[in-house]
Amino acid sequence: MSQRKRAALCALGGVLTFLAFPEWDLSPLAWVCLAPTLIAIDGCSPKAAFGWGWLHGFVTNLGGFYWVVHLLVTFGHLPLPVAIFLFSLLAAYQGLVFGVWAGLTRALEDRAGPIPRDVVRVASFVAAEFAVPFIFPWYLANSQWNLPAVTQICDVFGVLGLSALLAASSR
C-alpha cells in the first residue's frame, strides 16, 4: 500500500473519530473509526504503525479541540500564530495515544501466538487510553455520551470497558 493511501486512511480515521464527539454528534462513527487505521497499519513495522496511529490521533485532536486556538487568543491574549503553534503541539501530544495503540498493536499481533488479533488490538487500545496522560482527558467511550443504553456498560466495566467495546467493533 502506498504512503499516500496509508496517510489518507489514517486521516479518515481521525476525522471519523472527532465527528463522533459533541458538536457533530455522529456517535455511530466511533464504532468504525479505528478501522481505516487498522487497514493502514496492516503489515507495517511497529515503528511505522506508531507514526500512522499518531497521524490518526493528531487529526482527531485537531478537529476535536479546534476551539483551543480561540481560547488562547481571547483569554490567553496570545497572537494568533503563537496560539496556532501551541494548539498544534497540544494536538501532536494528545495524538500519542493512537500512536501507542497502533505501535503496540503491530508489536504484539505477530507475537501473540494463539491470542486472536482482535483481542490484541482491543487490549492495546485500552492500554494506550489508560497509560497516556492527557492535558484535556477524554476517552473514545465519551463519544457515546448521548446514548444512555450504550453508556450503561460503564456502570459495570467503567469507561475503558466501553472504549474496549468500541475498539472491538472496528475490524
PENORTA-V705662 format. One record per residue. N is the residue number from 1. RES is the residue in one letter. PHI is phi in whole degrees, 0 to 359 (* if undefined). PSI is psi in degrees with one decimal (* if undefined). BURIAL is b if it has 24 or more other C-alpha atoms within 12 Angstrom, else e. Layout:
# PENORTA-V705662
n=N res=RES phi=PHI psi=PSI burial=BURIAL
n=N res=RES phi=PHI psi=PSI burial=BURIAL
This chain:
# PENORTA-V705662
n=1 res=M phi=* psi=139.8 burial=e
n=2 res=S phi=287 psi=158.0 burial=e
n=3 res=Q phi=298 psi=-38.5 burial=e
n=4 res=R phi=298 psi=-42.5 burial=e
n=5 res=K phi=293 psi=-41.4 burial=e
n=6 res=R phi=299 psi=-45.5 burial=b
n=7 res=A phi=298 psi=-42.3 burial=b
n=8 res=A phi=296 psi=-41.5 burial=b
n=9 res=L phi=297 psi=-43.0 burial=b
n=10 res=C phi=292 psi=-39.1 burial=b
n=11 res=A phi=296 psi=-40.9 burial=b
n=12 res=L phi=300 psi=-44.8 burial=b
n=13 res=G phi=302 psi=-40.9 burial=b
n=14 res=G phi=295 psi=-41.7 burial=b
n=15 res=V phi=295 psi=-44.9 burial=b
n=16 res=L phi=301 psi=-37.2 burial=b
n=17 res=T phi=294 psi=-51.9 burial=b
n=18 res=F phi=289 psi=-26.4 burial=b
n=19 res=L phi=291 psi=-17.3 burial=b
n=20 res=A phi=282 psi=-10.8 burial=b
n=21 res=F phi=262 psi=167.4 burial=b
n=22 res=P phi=310 psi=153.7 burial=e
n=23 res=E phi=94 psi=-49.0 burial=e
n=24 res=W phi=267 psi=-36.1 burial=e
n=25 res=D phi=55 psi=39.3 burial=e
n=26 res=L phi=261 psi=58.4 burial=e
n=27 res=S phi=304 psi=-29.0 burial=b
n=28 res=P phi=299 psi=-21.9 burial=b
n=29 res=L phi=295 psi=-25.1 burial=b
n=30 res=A phi=295 psi=-22.2 burial=b
n=31 res=W phi=285 psi=-13.6 burial=b
n=32 res=V phi=231 psi=0.4 burial=b
n=33 res=C phi=295 psi=-23.7 burial=b
n=34 res=L phi=275 psi=-17.2 burial=b
n=35 res=A phi=302 psi=-45.8 burial=b
n=36 res=P phi=300 psi=-38.2 burial=b
n=37 res=T phi=288 psi=-35.7 burial=b
n=38 res=L phi=298 psi=-37.7 burial=b
n=39 res=I phi=294 psi=-42.7 burial=b
n=40 res=A phi=295 psi=-35.0 burial=b
n=41 res=I phi=270 psi=-5.7 burial=b
n=42 res=D phi=302 psi=122.6 burial=b
n=43 res=G phi=84 psi=-1.3 burial=e
n=44 res=C phi=280 psi=160.1 burial=b
n=45 res=S phi=289 psi=159.0 burial=e
n=46 res=P phi=302 psi=-37.0 burial=b
n=47 res=K phi=295 psi=-46.1 burial=e
n=48 res=A phi=295 psi=-40.5 burial=b
n=49 res=A phi=298 psi=-39.1 burial=b
n=50 res=F phi=304 psi=-46.8 burial=b
n=51 res=G phi=297 psi=-42.3 burial=b
n=52 res=W phi=292 psi=-40.5 burial=b
n=53 res=G phi=297 psi=-40.5 burial=b
n=54 res=W phi=300 psi=-41.3 burial=b
n=55 res=L phi=301 psi=-43.7 burial=b
n=56 res=H phi=305 psi=-49.8 burial=b
n=57 res=G phi=294 psi=-37.3 burial=b
n=58 res=F phi=298 psi=-47.2 burial=b
n=59 res=V phi=297 psi=-42.7 burial=b
n=60 res=T phi=305 psi=-48.2 burial=b
n=61 res=N phi=285 psi=-29.9 burial=b
n=62 res=L phi=298 psi=-45.5 burial=b
n=63 res=G phi=285 psi=-32.9 burial=b
n=64 res=G phi=278 psi=-26.6 burial=b
n=65 res=F phi=238 psi=26.4 burial=b
n=66 res=Y phi=307 psi=-30.5 burial=e
n=67 res=W phi=293 psi=-15.0 burial=e
n=68 res=V phi=297 psi=-32.8 burial=b
n=69 res=V phi=300 psi=-48.9 burial=b
n=70 res=H phi=300 psi=-42.0 burial=e
n=71 res=L phi=300 psi=-46.2 burial=e
n=72 res=L phi=293 psi=-36.2 burial=e
n=73 res=V phi=286 psi=-48.4 burial=e
n=74 res=T phi=287 psi=-49.0 burial=e
n=75 res=F phi=260 psi=-24.6 burial=e
n=76 res=G phi=269 psi=-10.4 burial=e
n=77 res=H phi=55 psi=37.9 burial=e
n=78 res=L phi=266 psi=148.7 burial=e
n=79 res=P phi=296 psi=148.9 burial=e
n=80 res=L phi=307 psi=-46.7 burial=e
n=81 res=P phi=300 psi=-37.0 burial=e
n=82 res=V phi=292 psi=-42.3 burial=e
n=83 res=A phi=298 psi=-43.0 burial=b
n=84 res=I phi=296 psi=-42.1 burial=e
n=85 res=F phi=298 psi=-47.6 burial=e
n=86 res=L phi=296 psi=-38.6 burial=b
n=87 res=F phi=297 psi=-40.6 burial=b
n=88 res=S phi=298 psi=-39.5 burial=b
n=89 res=L phi=296 psi=-41.5 burial=e
n=90 res=L phi=299 psi=-48.4 burial=b
n=91 res=A phi=297 psi=-37.9 burial=b
n=92 res=A phi=294 psi=-43.5 burial=b
n=93 res=Y phi=294 psi=-49.4 burial=b
n=94 res=Q phi=290 psi=-17.5 burial=b
n=95 res=G phi=288 psi=-12.2 burial=b
n=96 res=L phi=299 psi=-31.2 burial=b
n=97 res=V phi=301 psi=-38.7 burial=b
n=98 res=F phi=285 psi=-32.2 burial=b
n=99 res=G phi=295 psi=-44.8 burial=b
n=100 res=V phi=299 psi=-45.0 burial=b
n=101 res=W phi=302 psi=-51.1 burial=b
n=102 res=A phi=293 psi=-43.8 burial=b
n=103 res=G phi=296 psi=-43.5 burial=b
n=104 res=L phi=295 psi=-40.5 burial=b
n=105 res=T phi=303 psi=-51.2 burial=b
n=106 res=R phi=291 psi=-32.4 burial=b
n=107 res=A phi=292 psi=-32.6 burial=b
n=108 res=L phi=262 psi=-25.5 burial=b
n=109 res=E phi=306 psi=-47.8 burial=b
n=110 res=D phi=279 psi=-10.9 burial=e
n=111 res=R phi=251 psi=2.7 burial=e
n=112 res=A phi=280 psi=-5.9 burial=e
n=113 res=G phi=61 psi=-122.8 burial=e
n=114 res=P phi=281 psi=-4.8 burial=e
n=115 res=I phi=286 psi=125.8 burial=e
n=116 res=P phi=299 psi=147.4 burial=e
n=117 res=R phi=305 psi=-39.4 burial=b
n=118 res=D phi=298 psi=-36.9 burial=b
n=119 res=V phi=293 psi=-42.0 burial=b
n=120 res=V phi=298 psi=-44.2 burial=b
n=121 res=R phi=297 psi=-43.9 burial=b
n=122 res=V phi=292 psi=-47.2 burial=b
n=123 res=A phi=298 psi=-38.3 burial=b
n=124 res=S phi=295 psi=-39.5 burial=b
n=125 res=F phi=293 psi=-46.1 burial=b
n=126 res=V phi=297 psi=-41.8 burial=b
n=127 res=A phi=299 psi=-42.5 burial=b
n=128 res=A phi=294 psi=-44.5 burial=b
n=129 res=E phi=297 psi=-36.2 burial=b
n=130 res=F phi=288 psi=-40.3 burial=b
n=131 res=A phi=272 psi=-30.4 burial=e
n=132 res=V phi=272 psi=115.6 burial=b
n=133 res=P phi=284 psi=141.6 burial=e
n=134 res=F phi=250 psi=152.7 burial=e
n=135 res=I phi=284 psi=-44.6 burial=e
n=136 res=F phi=246 psi=94.0 burial=e
n=137 res=P phi=296 psi=137.7 burial=e
n=138 res=W phi=201 psi=159.1 burial=b
n=139 res=Y phi=232 psi=155.8 burial=b
n=140 res=L phi=303 psi=-34.6 burial=b
n=141 res=A phi=301 psi=-28.6 burial=b
n=142 res=N phi=300 psi=-19.7 burial=b
n=143 res=S phi=294 psi=-16.8 burial=b
n=144 res=Q phi=263 psi=17.6 burial=b
n=145 res=W phi=307 psi=-31.2 burial=b
n=146 res=N phi=264 psi=12.9 burial=e
n=147 res=L phi=236 psi=81.6 burial=e
n=148 res=P phi=304 psi=-33.2 burial=e
n=149 res=A phi=297 psi=-30.7 burial=e
n=150 res=V phi=275 psi=-41.4 burial=b
n=151 res=T phi=290 psi=-11.3 burial=b
n=152 res=Q phi=298 psi=-23.5 burial=e
n=153 res=I phi=300 psi=-26.7 burial=e
n=154 res=C phi=294 psi=-25.9 burial=e
n=155 res=D phi=298 psi=-31.8 burial=e
n=156 res=V phi=261 psi=-45.9 burial=e
n=157 res=F phi=251 psi=-1.4 burial=e
n=158 res=G phi=77 psi=176.2 burial=e
n=159 res=V phi=296 psi=-33.4 burial=b
n=160 res=L phi=292 psi=-26.4 burial=b
n=161 res=G phi=294 psi=-40.9 burial=b
n=162 res=L phi=290 psi=-39.0 burial=b
n=163 res=S phi=300 psi=-40.1 burial=b
n=164 res=A phi=298 psi=-42.8 burial=b
n=165 res=L phi=297 psi=-42.3 burial=b
n=166 res=L phi=297 psi=-43.9 burial=b
n=167 res=A phi=297 psi=-37.8 burial=b
n=168 res=A phi=294 psi=-28.2 burial=b
n=169 res=S phi=280 psi=-16.1 burial=e
n=170 res=S phi=270 psi=88.9 burial=b
n=171 res=R phi=246 psi=* burial=e
